[in-house]
Amino acid sequence: MDPAWYHVGGLNLITTFAMGVGTFACRAGGYWLFARFKPSPGLQAMLSYIPGCLFVSYVAPAVWDGGPKAWIGAAVAIATMKLTGSMIWPIFTGTAAAWAVWALT
Amino acid sequence: MTPHPPVTFTREGFTRGLRASPALVLGGVPFGIVTGLTAQAHGLSLAEATLMSFFAFAGSAQLLALGAWTTPVHFLPVNLTALTVNLRFLLMGPLLAPWLDRLHGWRRWLSLFFMIDHNWALSLKEMQAGRNDAAYLIGSGIPIWIAWVLLTMAGHVLGSVVAAPPGHPVFFAALSVFIALLVPMWRGRIDLVPWLAAAAVAFGVSRLLPGTTWHIVAGAVGGGLCGALRDRLNRSA
């Protein structure tokens, strides 16, 4: 059952607000902090690996658990990205492929 | 250290930024819709989804956090997930220092609020081209922010109309975004071992703590540590 459109739950509001504060802290914090301290090479190396590893950590278990529709959808999304170099098309082709496999099985 | 060029903050710079934004807004349409759709599927009301896009204005962080949103929400893992996605901003802000250092008060902090991947990259290009009107960043950011909020709302409304059940392949759209993102993120063989480590840690933690996003945080930190350690070993070898 969907909540009413204007409903704002206390915990959802707190979490959303914290997300806003946390995001701004990252946007402003790097500029603020690194104007004062130079990060060590080890920390810099670790930070440079985090973006890729983060998305892998989200994608790998989700695709594995998603079964054939997710495996084929993922392969099609990657192929589309490599072919077009645009972030827009893989959303459509990946979803369409997953949908097709889901409909056929 | 190179001397700072003179930095301005004018209406002309703001307008230049505005003019650069339509392409970025168009590129963001599917993301905004998918984010609203995901928010709706995970039980957020239209008002809650709108507030999130208004405050956070962080596409991939929101999308990832929303994918793990439950009722009631797990405050800590969801926020840590969003925070980890946003860690890249820590590294992006300092590169705009030649502009930001010259701005005062609200201009500096508001510029940082509107900094996203795309207008950050465009601003660096502006800098390299010797154009130093720092209002460009806000000018290119505001239309994207407004569009982001409106698109989230549109996606949410679409989600209530379509009313797809959980597990429906339409929700694969959110995953497709992140799968596709992996392609430009792959820097070559240097990433192979950290990525495998991240996948292994994430997989293990997702089995230990199902239904949360701890595995994303753990995998990111595990993979990052693995990469940094490997680099250190290679240097000392």
Interface residues (C-beta under 8 A of the other chain):
Chain A: D2 P3 A4 W5 Y6 H7 V8 G9 L11 N12 L13 I14 T15 T16 F17 A18 M19 G20 G22 T23 F24 C26 R27 A28 G29 G30 Y31 W32 L33 F34 A35 G42 L43 A45 M46 L47 S48 Y49 I50 P51 G52 C53 L54 F55 V56 S57 Y58 V59 A60 P61 A62 V63 W64 D65 G66 K69 A70 G73 A74 A77 I78 T80 M81 K82 S86 M87 I88 P90 I91 F92 T93 G94 T95 A98 W99 V101 W102
Chain B: G27 V29 P30 F31 V34 Q40 G43 L44 S45 L46 A47 E48 L51 M52 F55 A56 F57 A58 A61 Q62 L64 A65 G67 P72 V73 F75 V78 N79 A82 L83 T84 V85 N86 L87 R88 F89 L90 L91 M92 G93 P94 L96 A97 L100 D101 W109 L112 F113 M115 S160 H168 P169 V170 F172 A173 L175 S176 V177 F178 I179 A180 L181 L182 V183 P184 M185 W186 R187 D191 P194 W195 A197 A198 A199 V201 A202 F203 S206 H215 I216 V217 A218 G219 A220 V221 G222 G223 G224 L225 C226 G227 A228 D231 R232
